[in-house]
């Protein structure tokens, strides 16, 4: 009877005592894989903003949102086209008292197009930054990672939870 009790206790320990440890180890490995995948695939918002400022729609492409980038590309192409056409007309206008008003009109349109282009570039950079942050947020949700922040009077605790 003593031998049977010992075998029963040993079997129960193996099945119920150590099994959670084995599953915990698998869960830890799975969690580490998720964290590694997130770190590999996340996008840098500052890089997206910088790319958009240098090359139209490249920050949106980097963040995985080509369609949104194409809208900005189209707007910037129109503004650049206006600037080029007005610059050519500025060269054609002879500067004398008769053409002075025409020259001022062409110059004002050129300046407005330049200001609009700079404003659009700034807007695109900010939008690319937000798009990259949104991409990272969606990636966390897709992987089942939930960052948490708890603040008490004596400590700040940051943790990441995962769904299994």
Protein Blocks (a to p, Z undefined) as FASTA:
>chain_A
ZZmmmmmmmmmmmmmmmmmmmmmmmmmmmmmmmmmmmmmmpccfklmmmmmmmmghklmm
mnopaklmmmmmmmmmmmmmmmmmmmmmmmmpccdfklmmmmmmmmmmmmmmmmmmmmmm
mmmmmmmmmmmmmmmmmmmmmnopacdddddfkbccddddddZZ
